[in-house]
Amino acid sequence: MDLSRITIEPGKRGGRPCVRSLRISVYDVLGWLASGMSEAEILEDYPELEHEDILACLGYAAQREQQVLRLAA
């Protein structure tokens, strides 16, 4: 997973982490997956995204979860 695909720019999408400086946030991608959209459906609806972008979003979320667990311990 290439987390360099996840960018944070003040002023873009409220400073939320986005995919490759696009206006598609990590939260958007995770929400689509959680709602039942398949990767193929997401890539069809958003052709600017790539398979590696979805993996990066999942990796970013996993990394954030690990950080939360460390802080709680």
C-alpha positions as a LaTeX table, in Angstrom:
\begin{tabular}{lrrr}
\hline
Residue & $x$ (\AA) & $y$ (\AA) & $z$ (\AA) \\
\hline
Met1 & 0.00 & 0.00 & 0.00 \\
Asp2 & 1.31 & 3.39 & $-0.95$ \\
Leu3 & 0.17 & 5.92 & 1.64 \\
Ser4 & 1.80 & 8.72 & $-0.36$ \\
Arg5 & $-1.40$ & 8.58 & $-2.45$ \\
Ile6 & $-3.22$ & 10.11 & 0.53 \\
Thr7 & $-2.81$ & 13.88 & 0.70 \\
Ile8 & $-3.97$ & 16.50 & 3.16 \\
Glu9 & $-4.32$ & 20.07 & 1.94 \\
Pro10 & $-5.68$ & 22.84 & 4.15 \\
Gly11 & $-8.77$ & 24.28 & 2.55 \\
Lys12 & $-9.54$ & 21.25 & 0.39 \\
Arg13 & $-12.46$ & 19.22 & 1.72 \\
Gly14 & $-11.97$ & 20.85 & 5.11 \\
Gly15 & $-8.44$ & 19.49 & 5.45 \\
Arg16 & $-9.65$ & 15.90 & 5.28 \\
Pro17 & $-7.30$ & 13.27 & 3.85 \\
Cys18 & $-7.96$ & 12.90 & 0.12 \\
Val19 & $-6.80$ & 10.65 & $-2.68$ \\
Arg20 & $-3.94$ & 12.09 & $-4.76$ \\
Ser21 & $-5.04$ & 15.70 & $-4.26$ \\
Leu22 & $-8.42$ & 14.91 & $-5.82$ \\
Arg23 & $-11.58$ & 16.10 & $-4.12$ \\
Ile24 & $-12.37$ & 12.51 & $-3.14$ \\
Ser25 & $-11.72$ & 11.91 & 0.53 \\
Val26 & $-10.64$ & 8.74 & 2.27 \\
Tyr27 & $-13.96$ & 8.98 & 4.14 \\
Asp28 & $-15.85$ & 8.98 & 0.81 \\
Val29 & $-14.13$ & 5.80 & $-0.37$ \\
Leu30 & $-14.57$ & 4.03 & 2.98 \\
Gly31 & $-18.22$ & 5.07 & 3.08 \\
Trp32 & $-18.84$ & 3.67 & $-0.40$ \\
Leu33 & $-17.22$ & 0.37 & 0.55 \\
Ala34 & $-19.16$ & 0.23 & 3.82 \\
Ser35 & $-22.42$ & 0.86 & 1.99 \\
Gly36 & $-21.81$ & $-2.23$ & $-0.13$ \\
Met37 & $-20.32$ & $-0.77$ & $-3.30$ \\
Ser38 & $-17.75$ & $-3.07$ & $-4.84$ \\
Glu39 & $-14.34$ & $-1.82$ & $-5.87$ \\
Ala40 & $-15.37$ & $-2.33$ & $-9.50$ \\
Glu41 & $-18.46$ & $-0.14$ & $-9.01$ \\
Ile42 & $-16.42$ & 2.61 & $-7.36$ \\
Leu43 & $-13.84$ & 2.56 & $-10.15$ \\
Glu44 & $-16.60$ & 2.65 & $-12.76$ \\
Asp45 & $-18.37$ & 5.59 & $-11.10$ \\
Tyr46 & $-15.10$ & 7.46 & $-10.40$ \\
Pro47 & $-12.72$ & 6.68 & $-13.28$ \\
Glu48 & $-10.12$ & 9.06 & $-11.86$ \\
Leu49 & $-9.56$ & 6.55 & $-9.05$ \\
Glu50 & $-7.27$ & 3.54 & $-9.35$ \\
His51 & $-7.14$ & 0.20 & $-7.56$ \\
Glu52 & $-4.09$ & 1.39 & $-5.63$ \\
Asp53 & $-6.06$ & 4.42 & $-4.37$ \\
Ile54 & $-8.64$ & 2.17 & $-2.75$ \\
Leu55 & $-5.89$ & 0.09 & $-1.15$ \\
Ala56 & $-4.27$ & 3.28 & 0.12 \\
Cys57 & $-7.58$ & 4.38 & 1.71 \\
Leu58 & $-7.92$ & 1.04 & 3.46 \\
Gly59 & $-4.31$ & 1.19 & 4.59 \\
Tyr60 & $-4.72$ & 4.74 & 5.85 \\
Ala61 & $-7.78$ & 3.71 & 7.88 \\
Ala62 & $-5.95$ & 0.71 & 9.31 \\
Gln63 & $-2.99$ & 2.88 & 10.28 \\
Arg64 & $-5.27$ & 5.42 & 11.97 \\
Glu65 & $-7.00$ & 2.64 & 13.89 \\
Gln66 & $-3.64$ & 1.33 & 15.08 \\
Gln67 & $-2.72$ & 4.85 & 16.28 \\
Val68 & $-5.97$ & 5.12 & 18.22 \\
Leu69 & $-5.34$ & 1.78 & 19.87 \\
Arg70 & $-1.82$ & 2.86 & 20.87 \\
Leu71 & $-3.14$ & 6.08 & 22.38 \\
Ala72 & $-5.77$ & 4.18 & 24.35 \\
Ala73 & $-3.24$ & 1.75 & 25.81 \\
\hline
\end{tabular}
